[in-house]
């Protein structure tokens, strides 16, 4: 079925074409504003100011490492979900230099808001003994685990006042003290089955979380501490990672079943487009210069899959919202979660179904493979440039 409908957006009359449930929009919220255009962003109290309103990632350039991370070891921390341990790789040699046990089912390694601690999320899937394990990035060694209910993922409020534990199985967000993990308050998200990944508005007033098993998104008002609403994505879908555009006007949402990235208008919370990338679209990582978005396509459209799938990495240009290139994993693979090196020249990704870590050259697309343990998941690259962390595997600003 093909239809047309007219929309009003930012002073332009926009023609949107809908094809089999997907839409592509023209002249919507351009990523590159005209020269001289400026807008002041009033952030929530306690949130660091937005230095460049047209580029949220301006403070994550290679030359902007915080003094806080000056003495931190350069490491790639890989949580192996099925073997309940974390492996540390020295990126200079690509060698595994440390291994240590953590809690049950480590899912992600998450940099704290203040950049002083790395937290391993051990959600103990199907059990009741979840925990978080702190890592001291100056030594690379773990501390004592803290009991925390169902910590599948972890984010931080933009003002740094709370850690947000994404309790996936509970359909709930738990806001905890960012150091002690003592409970502060919770927000229930009853219609968000599989609540999972998140990103936050340019001013820090709200966050949008993906609902993996509901094929939808949920918008959370962080000031009023409540659910604003839900957005069902076209074609149902299985939404995963989500990242805001450099100008803060849209969110990109990776969707495994839709084989690409949905485009969501930020403030209006509406779906306005879809960009096809590859099978099992999963992780999203902005380039260090803020012009591109690296998209990890896991190679299978379900939670668990076989090794040697049709995994790949696609590159979307923010200015045009188009894929400029796609790099396949040689011999097949399952690129999942990770992040960029400080200089932005290497994208590090876990190979979820292949017990591997991939390094992807962001200039040539050349891939190297490092064997690790069982079911590596949300690895983090540390240190990273930026002033503060919003969580996950290193959503820095």
C-alpha positions in Angstrom: 0.0 0.0 0.0 1.4 3.4 -1.0 -0.1 6.6 0.2 0.8 10.2 0.8 0.1 12.7 3.6 1.2 16.2 4.3 2.8 17.3 7.5 3.8 20.7 8.9 7.3 20.8 10.4 9.6 23.7 11.4 8.0 26.1 9.0 8.2 23.7 6.0 5.5 21.9 4.2 6.7 18.3 4.2 5.6 15.5 1.9 6.0 12.1 3.5 5.7 8.9 1.5 4.5 5.8 3.3 5.5 2.5 1.8 4.5 -0.8 3.5 4.4 0.9 6.9 7.6 2.8 6.6 8.0 6.5 6.0 10.7 8.8 4.7 10.5 12.5 5.2 12.1 15.4 3.4 13.3 18.7 4.7 12.8 17.7 8.3 14.9 19.3 11.1 18.1 19.7 9.1 21.2 18.5 11.0 23.4 21.3 9.6 21.8 24.7 10.5 22.5 27.8 8.4 25.6 29.7 9.4 25.0 32.3 12.1 21.9 30.5 13.5 22.1 30.1 17.2 19.7 28.8 19.9 20.3 28.8 23.7 19.6 25.6 25.5 18.2 25.9 29.0 19.4 22.7 30.7 17.9 21.3 33.9 19.7 22.4 37.1 22.9 20.5 37.7 23.3 19.4 34.1 26.5 20.7 32.4 25.7 23.4 29.8 25.3 22.6 26.1 28.4 24.1 24.6 27.3 23.9 21.0 23.5 23.6 20.5 24.1 22.3 17.0 26.5 19.5 18.1 25.8 17.7 21.4 28.9 15.7 20.8 31.3 18.7 20.5 32.8 17.8 23.8 33.7 14.2 22.9 36.4 15.1 20.4 39.7 13.2 20.7 41.4 16.1 22.3 38.8 16.6 25.1 39.7 13.9 27.6 38.7 15.0 31.1 41.4 15.5 33.8 39.4 12.9 35.8 40.5 10.1 33.4 44.1 11.2 33.1 45.5 8.3 35.2 43.0 5.6 34.0 44.3 2.5 32.3 43.5 2.2 28.6 41.4 -0.9 28.4 38.5 -2.6 26.6 36.3 -4.2 29.3 34.3 -7.2 27.9 31.4 -8.7 30.0 30.9 -12.3 29.1 27.3 -13.0 30.0 27.3 -16.8 30.0 30.7 -17.3 31.8 30.0 -14.6 34.5 33.3 -12.8 34.1 34.9 -9.7 32.6 37.9 -9.8 30.3 40.2 -6.7 29.9 42.0 -6.1 26.6 44.9 -3.8 26.1 44.0 -1.9 22.9 47.6 -1.2 22.1 48.4 -4.9 21.8 44.9 -6.4 21.3 45.9 -8.9 24.0 43.7 -10.0 27.0 45.6 -8.7 30.1 43.2 -9.4 32.9 40.2 -11.6 33.8 38.0 -11.5 36.8 34.7 -13.0 38.1 31.7 -10.8 38.7 28.0 -11.5 39.4 25.6 -13.6 37.5 25.0 -12.7 33.9 27.1 -9.5 33.4 25.3 -7.5 30.6 27.0 -4.1 30.3 30.1 -2.2 31.6 28.9 1.3 32.3 31.0 4.5 33.0 29.6 6.5 35.9 28.3 10.0 35.5 31.5 11.5 37.2 33.8 9.2 35.1 35.4 7.8 38.3 33.9 4.3 38.3 33.0 1.6 35.8 29.9 -0.5 36.8 29.3 -4.1 35.7 25.6 -4.8 35.5 24.9 -8.4 36.6 21.2 -8.8 36.2 21.0 -12.5 37.1 18.3 -13.1 34.5 15.5 -15.3 35.8 16.9 -15.1 39.4 16.8 -12.7 42.3 20.5 -12.2 43.1 21.3 -9.3 40.7 24.2 -7.0 41.5 26.5 -4.3 40.2 30.3 -4.6 40.4 32.5 -1.5 40.5 35.8 -1.4 38.6 38.5 1.1 39.6 39.7 2.4 36.2 43.0 3.4 37.7 43.9 -0.2 38.5 41.5 -2.2 36.3 40.5 -4.2 39.3 36.9 -4.9 40.6 35.6 -4.0 44.0 32.9 -5.7 46.1 29.6 -6.3 44.3 26.5 -4.4 45.6 23.1 -6.3 45.5 20.8 -4.5 43.1 17.5 -5.9 41.7 17.6 -6.8 38.0 20.2 -4.4 36.7 20.0 -5.2 33.0 21.3 -1.8 32.0 22.3 1.4 33.8 22.0 5.1 32.9 22.4 8.4 34.8 20.1 11.4 35.1 21.7 14.3 33.1 22.3 16.2 36.3 24.2 13.2 37.8 21.9 13.0 40.9 20.8 9.4 40.3 21.8 6.1 38.6 18.9 4.7 36.6 18.8 1.0 36.9 16.8 -0.4 34.0 15.0 -3.4 35.7 14.0 -5.0 32.5 12.1 -8.0 33.9 10.2 -5.7 36.4 9.1 -3.2 33.7 10.5 -0.5 36.0 13.2 2.2 36.3 14.9 2.4 39.7 16.6 5.6 40.5 19.4 5.0 43.0 22.2 6.9 44.7 25.0 7.0 42.0 27.7 5.9 44.5 26.0 3.7 47.1 23.2 2.4 44.9 20.7 3.0 47.7 17.2 3.2 46.3 15.7 6.7 45.9 12.5 6.1 43.9 11.1 4.1 41.1 9.0 4.8 37.9 6.9 1.9 36.7 6.6 1.4 32.9 3.8 -1.3 32.7 3.4 -1.1 29.0 7.1 -1.3 28.2 7.9 -5.0 28.0 11.6 -5.4 27.7 12.6 -1.9 28.7 16.2 -1.7 27.7 18.2 1.2 26.2 17.8 5.0 26.5 19.0 8.4 25.6 18.1 11.9 26.9 16.9 15.2 25.4 19.3 18.0 24.7 18.1 19.9 27.8 17.9 16.9 30.1 14.2 17.2 30.8 13.2 13.8 29.5 14.5 10.4 28.4 13.2 8.0 25.8 13.6 4.2 26.5 13.1 1.4 24.1 10.6 -1.4 24.8 12.2 -4.4 23.1 9.3 -6.9 23.5 6.5 -4.4 22.9 7.9 -2.9 19.7 7.6 0.6 21.1 9.2 3.4 23.0 8.4 5.1 26.4 9.0 8.7 27.2 9.9 9.6 30.8 9.6 13.1 32.2 12.6 13.3 34.5 11.3 16.4 36.3 7.8 15.2 37.1 9.1 11.6 37.5 6.4 10.0 35.4 5.6 8.3 32.1 4.6 10.8 29.5 3.5 8.3 26.9 4.2 5.4 24.6 5.0 5.3 20.9 4.3 2.1 18.9 6.8 1.7 16.1 5.5 0.8 12.6 5.8 -2.9 11.7 5.9 -3.9 15.4 9.7 -4.2 15.6 12.2 -5.0 18.3 13.8 -1.7 19.2 17.3 -1.8 20.8 19.8 1.1 21.1 18.8 4.7 20.8 20.9 7.9 20.3 20.0 11.5 19.9 21.1 13.5 16.8 23.9 16.1 17.2 21.3 19.0 17.1 19.0 17.3 19.5 16.0 17.4 17.2 15.6 13.7 16.5 16.4 10.3 18.0 17.7 7.3 16.0 16.3 3.9 17.2 17.9 0.7 16.1 15.4 -2.1 15.5 16.5 -5.7 15.0 13.3 -6.8 13.3 12.9 -3.8 11.1 16.5 -4.2 9.8 17.3 -0.6 10.3 16.9 2.6 12.2 13.7 4.5 13.0 13.8 8.3 13.1 11.8 9.8 15.9 11.1 13.5 16.2 12.3 14.4 19.7 9.9 16.8 21.3 6.8 15.7 19.5 7.6 12.0 20.1 6.5 10.9 16.6 7.9 8.5 14.1 9.0 10.3 10.9 11.2 7.9 9.0 13.2 4.7 8.7 16.7 4.0 7.3 17.4 0.5 6.2 20.8 -0.8 7.4 21.2 -4.5 7.9 19.8 -7.6 9.6 19.5 -7.4 13.4 20.2 -3.7 13.8 21.4 -3.2 17.3 24.1 -0.7 18.5 24.5 3.0 17.7 27.7 5.1 18.1 28.3 8.7 16.9 31.7 9.4 15.3 34.2 11.5 17.1 33.6 14.4 14.7 29.9 14.3 15.1 29.1 13.8 11.4 28.3 10.0 11.3 26.5 7.3 13.1 28.0 3.8 13.2 25.3 1.1 13.3 26.0 -2.5 14.4 23.8 -5.0 12.6 23.9 -8.2 14.7 23.0 -10.5 11.7 19.9 -12.1 13.2 16.5 -10.7 14.1 16.1 -12.4 17.5 17.6 -12.4 20.9 19.7 -15.6 20.4 21.2 -16.7 17.2 23.8 -18.9 15.6 27.4 -17.9 15.0 28.7 -16.6 11.7 25.5 -14.7 10.8 25.2 -11.8 8.3 26.6 -9.3 10.7 27.8 -5.9 9.5 28.4 -2.3 10.4 26.6 0.5 8.5 27.6 4.2 8.5 24.8 6.8 8.4 25.6 10.4 7.6 23.8 12.7 10.1 23.4 15.5 7.6 21.5 13.4 5.0 20.3 10.5 7.1 21.5 8.1 4.5 23.8 5.1 4.6 27.1 5.9 3.0 28.7 2.4 3.4 28.2 -1.0 5.0 31.1 -3.2 6.2 30.4 -6.9 6.5 32.1 -9.0 9.1 34.4 -11.3 7.1 33.2 -14.9 7.3 30.1 -13.8 9.2 29.6 -12.5 12.8 27.4 -10.9 15.3 28.5 -7.3 16.1 26.5 -6.1 19.1 27.6 -3.4 21.6 30.8 -1.4 22.2 32.2 2.0 21.5 34.9 4.0 19.7 38.6 4.5 20.6 39.6 7.9 21.8 40.8 8.9 18.4 37.7 7.6 16.7 39.7 5.4 14.3 38.6 2.1 15.8 35.2 0.9 16.6 35.2 -1.9 19.2 32.2 -4.3 19.2 31.4 -7.5 21.0 30.5 -10.5 18.8 27.6 -11.8 20.8 27.1 -15.2 19.2 30.7 -15.7 18.1 32.6 -15.4 21.4 34.7 -12.6 19.9 35.5 -9.0 20.0 35.7 -7.1 16.7 37.9 -4.1 15.9 36.6 -2.1 12.9 38.8 0.4 11.2 36.5 3.4 10.7 38.4 4.6 7.6 38.6 1.3 5.7 36.1 -1.0 7.4 38.8 -3.6 7.9 37.9 -6.0 10.7 40.1 -7.9 13.2 38.9 -10.5 15.6 39.9 -11.2 19.2 38.6 -14.4 20.8 37.0 -14.0 24.3 34.7 -16.1 26.5 31.0 -17.0 26.4 28.5 -14.6 24.9 30.3 -11.2 25.2 27.8 -8.4 25.5 28.0 -4.6 26.3 31.7 -3.9 26.2 33.1 -0.5 27.0 36.2 1.3 25.7 37.9 3.3 28.4 38.8 6.1 28.8 36.7 8.1 26.4 36.6 11.9 25.8 33.7 13.9 27.4 32.7 15.8 30.5 30.1 13.3 31.9 28.5 10.0 31.2 24.9 9.3 30.7 25.6 5.5 31.0 25.3 2.4 28.9 28.6 1.5 27.2 29.7 5.2 27.3 27.1 7.7 26.1 29.3 10.7 26.9 28.7 14.4 26.3 
